[in-house]
């Protein structure tokens, strides 16, 4: 959120980098505050307008941000003189102290979605200096009555404990979350933040819930990950162009590929939000053997500066770059420049389209992040607001739970071991789908069925009964119905590349 601060002078940044930059400060004495009045609020708005006009790449020298903003806020096209405008804005600020913040927000929104006023805390969160934090070390999302583990950081308490991507969280702190509403489940998950984390995981192929107790600790979010896939295909994931060890980690990955004799390399920049120019150039140069080729140009208001390859990079032969709608900024430059230079084929979906760069300036107690450059690729050109279209377009598929394929089921009558095999089968299918039954659903009521029923009763905080009564059956029905909207993503883009490589290497009949 952008906030009004009654301070007035902004620092001049000497160097600009794409996506993120260090914010520069003026001497504290220059940035002393004033009593907040409608007059001083106007002075703040006036100075913000001056720097927007002076620094924003899409603002002309004859632009009048104050007038444009006033017209937008007041919904008028009236052209006021400078004195009329000054008096009108001061009157507007005087009506409500919050009007100044609204006015400043509106001024920045006129130009692009990335120009913003941030608190130092918001700035540090948006442009992190490192990837380390204290926590458990996994990401998750809703999956019917479960929570699905979507990613696990290897160097984290979760990774070291053996939690795997694809595991389903069934219990938290000893409480079964499958019977809870979404709100209660989220609240329970939030209550564990920073504390000892006890979890029960449902994993396909196991004969019981996997129960773990994990203490929060240091989590290292890797910006570089790599491995060698079946068939001798190299896989490199660049999660962000940032971090003190980025260059060393990338060099280690490249050396591993060279040692393994990799000739086909897949580079994954899906969901990569960007990063610094320095790390971006390091990454591009790592894969370009030729010197002096244009990587990209930075177009400023009155100048254009090109970045060139240094030469000596690793060219495995075939490079495929995976990208998605969440590939933005530096990841788009990385993918686009390697394609424009003829080294890579882009696979996936159209990228985000952030082809502009921001610089940070101290503005009172806040930081003005302002768009000051535009990226120009060597062949594609400018792509801001458009994105990059892949050479091979592939949408990831979603695998849904086949709820409609279950045996017919009614909760109107209790199911016991004496019930028809069809009713027991329908019950067992639902017990298995919701993670209570670990044996096959065979229509035979055995010890595994009895244990599964008992676990559901305990989850509902009810006394265990010999049969599945209508209350239990209703609860199972609700859980299964929630699974109707559950899905898992298939990596269709990666699979497409592997199929293409396999077909290429298969001799013609």
C-alpha positions in Angstrom: 0.0 0.0 0.0 1.3 3.5 -0.8 1.2 5.9 2.1 1.4 9.7 2.3 4.4 10.9 4.3 4.8 14.7 5.0 8.4 14.7 3.8 9.5 16.5 0.7 12.7 15.8 -1.0 13.8 12.8 -3.1 17.3 11.5 -3.6 18.9 11.3 -7.1 19.9 7.8 -8.1 23.1 7.5 -10.0 22.6 4.0 -11.4 19.5 2.2 -12.5 19.1 -1.6 -12.8 16.2 -3.7 -14.1 13.5 -4.8 -11.7 15.3 -3.9 -8.5 17.8 -1.5 -7.2 19.3 0.1 -4.1 17.4 3.1 -2.9 19.6 6.2 -2.5 19.2 8.7 0.4 19.8 12.4 0.8 21.5 13.7 3.9 19.1 13.4 6.8 19.1 17.2 7.4 17.7 17.7 3.9 14.9 15.3 4.6 13.6 16.9 7.8 9.8 16.9 8.0 7.3 19.7 8.3 4.0 20.1 10.1 1.5 18.2 8.0 -1.0 20.7 6.6 -2.9 20.9 3.3 -0.2 23.3 2.2 2.7 21.0 3.0 0.8 18.1 1.5 0.5 20.1 -1.7 4.3 20.7 -1.6 4.8 16.9 -1.4 2.5 16.3 -4.3 4.2 19.0 -6.3 7.6 17.5 -5.7 6.4 14.0 -6.5 5.0 15.3 -9.8 8.4 17.0 -10.5 10.3 13.7 -10.2 7.7 11.7 -12.1 8.0 14.2 -14.9 11.8 14.2 -14.7 12.5 10.5 -14.3 9.6 8.3 -15.5 10.4 6.9 -19.0 6.8 7.4 -20.2 6.5 11.0 -19.0 7.3 13.9 -21.3 9.0 17.1 -20.3 5.8 19.0 -21.0 3.7 16.6 -19.0 1.8 18.0 -16.1 1.2 15.1 -13.6 -0.5 17.5 -11.1 -3.2 18.5 -13.6 -3.6 15.0 -15.0 -4.1 13.6 -11.6 -6.5 16.3 -10.5 -8.6 15.7 -13.6 -8.6 11.9 -13.0 -9.5 12.3 -9.3 -12.2 14.9 -9.8 -13.4 13.3 -13.1 -13.1 16.5 -15.1 -11.3 17.7 -18.2 -11.2 21.3 -16.9 -7.8 22.9 -17.8 -6.8 25.0 -14.8 -4.1 27.6 -14.6 -1.2 26.8 -12.2 -2.7 29.1 -9.5 -6.2 27.7 -9.9 -4.8 24.2 -9.8 -2.8 24.9 -6.6 -5.8 26.3 -4.8 -8.1 23.5 -6.0 -5.7 20.8 -4.8 -5.1 22.5 -1.4 -8.9 22.8 -0.9 -9.2 19.1 -1.8 -6.5 18.1 0.7 -8.1 20.3 3.4 -11.4 18.4 3.2 -9.9 15.1 4.4 -6.3 14.2 5.4 -6.7 10.9 3.5 -7.2 12.7 0.2 -3.5 13.4 -0.2 -2.6 9.7 -0.1 -5.4 9.0 -2.6 -4.0 11.8 -4.8 -0.4 10.5 -4.7 -1.6 7.0 -5.5 -3.6 8.2 -8.4 -0.7 10.1 -9.8 1.6 7.1 -9.8 -1.2 4.9 -11.2 -1.5 7.2 -14.3 1.9 5.9 -15.7 2.3 2.2 -15.1 1.5 -0.5 -12.5 5.1 -0.7 -11.3 5.6 2.9 -10.2 4.8 3.0 -6.5 5.5 4.5 -3.1 6.6 1.8 -0.6 7.5 1.6 3.0 11.1 0.3 3.6 9.5 -3.0 4.8 7.4 -3.4 1.6 10.5 -2.5 -0.5 12.6 -5.2 1.3 9.9 -7.8 0.8 9.5 -6.9 -2.9 13.3 -6.8 -3.6 14.8 -9.3 -1.1 18.6 -9.1 -0.5 18.8 -12.9 0.2 16.8 -16.0 0.0 17.2 -17.3 3.6 14.4 -17.2 6.3 13.3 -19.1 9.3 10.4 -21.5 8.8 9.4 -25.1 7.8 10.3 -24.9 4.1 7.4 -25.9 1.9 4.5 -24.3 0.0 1.0 -25.7 -0.2 -2.5 -25.1 -1.5 -6.0 -26.4 -0.9 -6.8 -29.9 -2.4 -10.3 -30.8 -1.4 -10.3 -31.5 2.3 -6.5 -31.8 2.3 -3.7 -29.4 1.8 -1.4 -30.3 -1.1 2.4 -29.8 -0.7 3.3 -28.1 -4.0 7.0 -27.5 -3.3 9.6 -28.5 -0.7 12.9 -26.7 -0.3 15.6 -29.3 0.0 17.7 -27.3 2.5 14.9 -26.8 5.0 13.5 -28.6 8.0 10.7 -30.0 5.8 13.2 -31.2 3.2 15.5 -32.8 5.7 12.5 -34.5 7.4 11.5 -36.2 4.2 8.4 -34.3 3.2 7.8 -34.6 -0.6 6.1 -32.6 -3.2 2.7 -34.1 -3.7 2.1 -35.2 -0.1 -1.3 -34.4 1.3 -1.6 -32.9 4.7 -4.4 -34.7 6.6 -3.6 -33.7 10.2 -2.0 -30.7 11.9 -1.1 -30.6 15.6 -3.0 -33.9 16.0 -6.2 -32.5 14.6 -7.8 -34.0 11.5 -8.2 -31.1 9.0 -10.3 -33.1 6.5 -13.5 -32.5 8.6 -12.8 -28.7 9.0 -14.1 -25.8 7.0 -11.6 -24.0 4.8 -11.6 -21.1 7.3 -10.8 -23.3 10.3 -8.2 -25.2 8.4 -6.4 -22.0 7.4 -6.6 -20.7 10.9 -5.1 -23.9 12.3 -2.3 -23.7 9.7 -1.6 -20.1 10.6 -1.5 -20.9 14.3 1.6 -23.2 13.8 3.7 -20.4 12.2 7.0 -20.2 14.0 6.2 -23.1 16.3 6.9 -26.8 16.4 4.9 -28.3 13.5 3.3 -31.7 13.9 1.8 -33.1 10.7 0.2 -36.3 9.4 0.7 -36.9 5.7 -1.2 -39.1 3.3 1.1 -40.4 0.6 0.2 -42.8 -2.2 1.5 -46.3 -1.6 2.0 -46.0 2.2 0.0 -48.1 4.6 -0.6 -45.4 7.2 -0.4 -41.6 7.6 3.2 -40.4 7.9 3.5 -38.5 11.1 6.3 -36.0 11.6 7.3 -33.4 14.1 9.4 -30.6 12.6 11.0 -27.6 14.4 11.2 -24.4 12.4 14.8 -23.5 11.3 16.8 -21.9 8.6 15.3 -22.3 5.1 17.5 -21.7 2.1 15.4 -21.0 -1.0 17.6 -22.0 -3.9 17.8 -19.7 -6.9 19.6 -22.3 -8.9 18.6 -26.0 -9.0 19.8 -28.7 -11.5 19.7 -32.4 -12.2 20.2 -34.8 -15.1 16.9 -36.4 -16.3 16.5 -39.9 -17.8 18.0 -40.0 -21.3 20.9 -37.8 -20.3 19.0 -34.5 -20.6 20.2 -31.7 -18.4 17.6 -29.7 -16.4 18.4 -26.3 -14.9 15.8 -24.3 -12.9 16.5 -20.6 -12.4 14.0 -19.4 -9.8 15.3 -15.9 -9.5 18.2 -13.9 -10.9 19.5 -12.9 -7.5 21.6 -14.0 -4.4 25.2 -13.7 -3.4 26.0 -17.3 -4.6 24.1 -17.1 -7.9 27.2 -17.0 -10.1 29.0 -19.8 -8.2 25.8 -22.0 -8.1 25.3 -21.5 -11.9 28.9 -22.2 -12.6 28.6 -25.4 -10.6 25.6 -26.5 -12.6 27.3 -25.8 -15.9 30.4 -27.7 -14.9 28.2 -30.7 -13.9 26.5 -30.6 -17.3 29.9 -30.4 -19.1 31.2 -33.3 -17.1 28.2 -35.4 -17.9 28.5 -34.6 -21.6 25.1 -33.0 -21.8 24.0 -32.1 -25.3 20.3 -31.3 -24.6 19.6 -28.8 -21.9 16.2 -27.6 -20.5 16.2 -24.3 -18.6 13.2 -23.6 -16.5 12.2 -20.0 -15.8 8.6 -20.5 -15.2 7.3 -18.4 -12.3 10.7 -16.6 -12.2 9.8 -13.0 -11.3 13.1 -11.5 -12.5 16.0 -10.1 -10.5 19.1 -8.0 -11.0 20.8 -7.1 -14.3 24.1 -8.4 -13.0 22.9 -11.9 -12.4 20.8 -11.8 -15.6 24.0 -11.0 -17.6 25.9 -13.7 -15.8 23.2 -16.2 -16.8 23.1 -15.2 -20.4 26.8 -15.2 -20.8 27.0 -18.7 -19.3 25.4 -20.1 -22.4 26.8 -17.9 -25.3 30.2 -18.9 -26.7 30.4 -15.8 -29.0 31.7 -12.4 -27.9 30.1 -9.1 -28.8 26.5 -10.2 -29.5 23.8 -7.9 -28.1 21.9 -9.3 -25.2 19.5 -6.5 -24.7 19.4 -2.7 -24.7 18.1 -0.4 -21.9 16.1 2.5 -23.4 16.0 5.5 -21.1 14.3 8.8 -21.7 17.2 10.3 -23.7 19.6 7.4 -24.2 20.0 3.8 -25.1 22.6 1.5 -23.7 23.3 -2.0 -25.0 24.7 -5.0 -23.1 27.0 -7.4 -25.0 28.0 -11.0 -24.5 31.5 -11.6 -23.1 32.0 -14.9 -24.9 33.3 -18.3 -23.7 29.9 -19.6 -22.6 28.7 -23.2 -22.6 26.7 -24.2 -25.7 25.4 -27.8 -25.2 23.8 -28.0 -28.6 20.1 -27.9 -28.0 18.6 -25.5 -25.4 14.9 -25.4 -24.6 13.6 -22.7 -22.2 10.4 -23.4 -20.3 8.4 -20.2 -19.6 4.9 -19.3 -18.4 2.7 -16.4 -17.7 4.5 -15.8 -14.4 7.9 -15.5 -16.2 8.6 -11.8 -15.9 11.3 -9.1 -16.3 14.8 -10.5 -16.2 13.5 -14.0 -17.0 11.9 -12.7 -20.1 15.1 -11.0 -21.2 17.1 -14.2 -20.5 14.7 -16.3 -22.6 14.1 -13.7 -25.3 17.7 -12.8 -25.8 18.9 -16.4 -26.1 16.2 -17.1 -28.6 17.0 -13.9 -30.6 20.6 -14.9 -30.7 19.6 -18.4 -32.1 20.6 -20.5 -29.0 17.3 -21.5 -27.6 13.7 -22.6 -28.3 11.0 -21.3 -26.0 8.3 -23.7 -24.8 5.2 -23.2 -22.7 2.9 -20.2 -22.5 3.2 -16.5 -23.2 5.3 -14.7 -20.6 4.0 -11.9 -18.3 5.2 -8.9 -20.4 7.2 -6.8 -17.9 9.8 -5.2 -20.2 10.5 -2.2 -18.0 12.9 -1.5 -15.1 12.5 0.4 -11.9 14.9 2.5 -9.8 14.4 3.2 -6.1 14.6 6.7 -4.5 14.1 7.7 -0.9 11.1 10.0 -0.7 10.8 11.1 2.9 10.3 8.0 5.0 9.2 6.0 2.0 10.8 4.8 -1.2 9.7 5.9 -4.6 10.0 3.0 -7.0 9.7 4.5 -10.5 9.9 3.0 -14.0 12.9 4.5 -15.7 14.0 2.1 -18.4 12.6 -0.2 -21.0 14.1 -3.4 -22.3 14.7 -3.8 -26.0 15.6 -7.4 -27.2 17.9 -7.7 -30.2 15.3 -9.1 -32.6 12.0 -9.1 -30.8 12.4 -5.5 -29.7 10.2 -4.0 -26.9 7.8 -6.4 -25.3 6.5 -4.5 -22.3 2.8 -5.2 -21.9 2.9 -7.8 -24.6 5.0 -10.7 -23.4 7.0 -13.3 -25.4 5.1 -15.9 -27.4 6.9 -19.3 -27.2 8.0 -21.2 -30.3 6.1 -24.2 -29.0 2.9 -23.3 -27.1 2.0 -25.9 -24.5 -0.6 -25.5 -21.7 -0.2 -27.6 -18.6 -3.0 -30.0 -18.1 -4.9 -30.5 -14.8 -5.8 -33.9 -13.6 -9.0 -33.9 -11.6 -10.3 -36.4 -9.1 -12.9 -38.8 -10.8 -15.6 -38.4 -8.2 -18.3 -39.3 -10.7 -16.6 -42.7 -11.3 -17.2 -43.9 -7.8 -19.8 -46.5 -7.1 -23.4 -45.3 -6.3 -23.6 -44.1 -2.7 -26.4 -43.1 -0.3 -26.1 -41.7 3.2 -29.7 -42.5 4.1 -28.9 -45.8 5.8 -26.1 -47.1 8.1 -23.5 -49.3 6.4 -22.2 -52.3 8.4 -20.2 -55.5 7.8 -23.6 -57.2 7.1 -24.5 -54.7 4.3 -24.5 -55.6 0.6 -21.0 -55.8 -1.0 -22.0 -52.9 -3.3 -22.7 -50.6 -0.3 -19.4 -51.6 1.4 -17.6 -51.0 -1.9 -19.0 -47.5 -2.2 -18.1 -46.8 1.4 -14.6 -48.1 1.0 -14.0 -46.1 -2.2 -14.8 -42.9 -0.3 -12.7 -43.9 2.7 -9.7 -44.5 0.4 -10.2 -41.3 -1.6 -10.2 -39.3 1.6 -7.1 -40.9 3.0 -8.7 -43.1 5.8 -8.5 -46.5 4.1 -5.0 -47.7 3.1 -6.0 -51.1 1.7 -7.8 -51.7 -1.6 -11.5 -51.0 -1.8 -12.8 -54.6 -2.4 -16.3 -54.6 -1.0 -15.2 -56.8 1.9 -15.5 -55.4 5.4 -12.3 -56.3 7.2 -10.0 -54.9 9.9 -8.7 -52.2 7.6 -12.3 -51.0 7.0 -13.1 -51.1 10.7 -9.9 -49.0 11.5 -10.8 -46.5 8.8 -14.3 -46.0 10.1 -13.0 -45.6 13.6 -10.6 -42.9 12.4 -13.4 -40.9 10.8 -15.5 -41.1 14.0 -12.5 -39.7 15.9 -12.0 -37.0 13.4 -15.7 -36.0 14.0 -15.2 -36.1 17.7 -17.8 -38.9 18.0 -17.8 -42.2 19.8 -16.6 -45.1 17.6 -19.4 -47.4 16.4 -19.4 -50.8 14.6 -21.0 -49.4 11.5 -20.9 -46.2 9.4 -23.9 -44.2 10.5 -25.7 -41.5 8.5 -23.8 -38.7 10.2 -20.4 -40.3 9.2 -21.7 -41.0 5.7 -22.8 -37.4 5.3 -19.4 -36.2 6.4 -17.7 -38.5 4.0 -20.0 -37.2 1.2 -19.0 -33.6 2.0 -15.3 -34.5 1.9 -15.6 -36.3 -1.4 -17.7 -33.5 -2.9 -14.9 -31.0 -2.0 -12.5 -33.3 -4.0 -14.6 -32.6 -7.1 -12.7 -29.3 -7.5 -9.3 -30.7 -6.6 -6.6 -31.1 -9.2 -3.0 -31.8 -9.8 -0.9 -30.1 -12.5 0.8 -32.1 -15.1 4.0 -30.8 -16.5 2.9 -30.9 -20.1 5.5 -28.5 -21.4 8.4 -30.5 -20.0 6.9 -33.7 -21.2 6.5 -32.2 -24.7 10.3 -31.4 -24.8 11.2 -34.9 -23.7 8.9 -36.4 -26.4 10.5 -34.2 -29.1 13.9 -35.3 -28.0 12.9 -39.0 -27.9 11.4 -38.7 -31.4 14.5 -37.0 -32.8 16.7 -39.8 -31.4 14.4 -42.7 -32.6 15.7 -44.2 -35.9 13.2 -44.1 -38.8 11.7 -47.4 -39.6 
